């Protein structure tokens, strides 16, 4: 019965990723998003979405850093 309830993972899911590269990639994406702030669009709807997505990326980085510092990590690894 216990074997039926165990999660199934592909071998590549358990490989650790490069956390520093992921953080740098998120920061670069946020900067690129903010570069579109000065585009050829009219109105502020596009500006609001661009800022929200950029802040979401930075917010995810902050939450990840806080959770890792407090010791919360995935249970499966």
C-alpha positions in Angstrom: 0.0 0.0 0.0 2.8 2.5 0.8 4.3 2.1 -2.6 1.1 3.4 -4.2 1.3 6.7 -2.3 5.0 7.5 -3.0 5.5 10.4 -5.5 7.1 9.4 -8.8 10.0 11.6 -10.1 11.9 11.6 -13.3 15.7 11.3 -12.7 16.3 14.8 -14.0 13.9 16.3 -11.5 16.1 15.3 -8.5 19.2 17.0 -9.9 20.0 20.2 -8.1 19.8 23.3 -10.3 22.2 26.2 -10.3 20.6 28.7 -7.9 22.9 31.6 -8.7 22.2 31.3 -12.4 18.5 31.3 -11.7 18.7 34.4 -9.5 20.8 36.3 -12.1 18.3 35.2 -14.8 15.3 36.5 -12.9 17.1 39.8 -12.3 18.0 40.1 -16.0 14.4 39.4 -17.0 13.1 42.0 -14.6 15.5 44.6 -16.0 14.5 43.7 -19.6 10.9 44.0 -18.7 11.4 47.4 -17.2 13.2 48.5 -20.4 9.9 48.0 -22.2 8.4 50.6 -19.9 9.6 53.3 -22.3 8.0 51.8 -25.4 5.8 53.1 -28.2 2.5 52.4 -26.4 -0.2 54.7 -25.3 -1.9 54.6 -21.9 -0.7 53.2 -18.6 -2.2 49.7 -18.8 0.9 48.3 -20.4 3.1 50.1 -17.9 1.2 48.7 -15.0 1.5 45.1 -16.2 5.2 45.5 -16.9 5.9 46.8 -13.4 3.7 44.1 -11.8 5.6 41.3 -13.6 9.0 42.8 -12.8 8.0 43.3 -9.1 6.7 39.7 -9.1 10.0 38.3 -10.2 11.9 40.4 -7.6 9.3 39.4 -5.0 9.8 35.7 -5.8 13.5 36.1 -5.3 13.0 37.8 -2.0 10.6 35.1 -0.8 13.0 32.4 -1.9 15.9 34.0 0.0 13.8 34.4 3.2 12.5 30.8 3.1 16.0 29.4 2.5 17.5 31.5 5.3 14.8 30.3 7.7 15.6 26.7 6.8 12.4 25.9 4.8 13.4 23.6 2.0 11.4 21.1 -0.1 10.9 17.8 1.9 11.5 15.6 -1.1 15.2 16.3 -1.6 
